[in-house]
Amino acid sequence: MACSAQVLKRSLSEVDSVFSDPHVQPTAATVSDLPYLEAVILETLRLRPPAYIVGRCASRDVQLSIARQGGGADRIDVPAGASGGVRQGATAGNARSI
């Protein structure tokens, strides 16, 4: 929202319309009345996830294909039981990694 005045304005307008009465407190039920704000929050979490690294353990043998810059790919054999991590921040904003 800090980068887009339009997103901030629309989010605030939605919040103001749902909570027009200053005595009404937010609840789980009223949060569902904020679909635009929810979309903004989910997109923020997608682009800037709170978990820096997520661990994984292979449940079976797999072969990964890793794209190389300039074309082509490398193949990596991962045996069952091997563990590794995925850097969420490195992949979240990259359309090629989705």
HELIX and SHEET records of a PDB file:
HELIX    1   1 ALA A    5  VAL A   18  1                                  14    
HELIX    2   2 ALA A   28  VAL A   31  1                                   4    
HELIX    3   3 PRO A   35  LEU A   47  1                                  13    
HELIX    4   4 GLN A   88  THR A   91  1                                   4    
HELIX    5   5 ALA A   95  SER A   97  5                                   3    
SHEET    1   A 2 ILE A  53  CYS A  57  0                                        
SHEET    2   A 2 SER A  83  ARG A  87 -1                                        
SHEET    1   B 2 VAL A  62  ALA A  67  0                                        
SHEET    2   B 2 ALA A  73  VAL A  78 -1                                        
END                                                                             
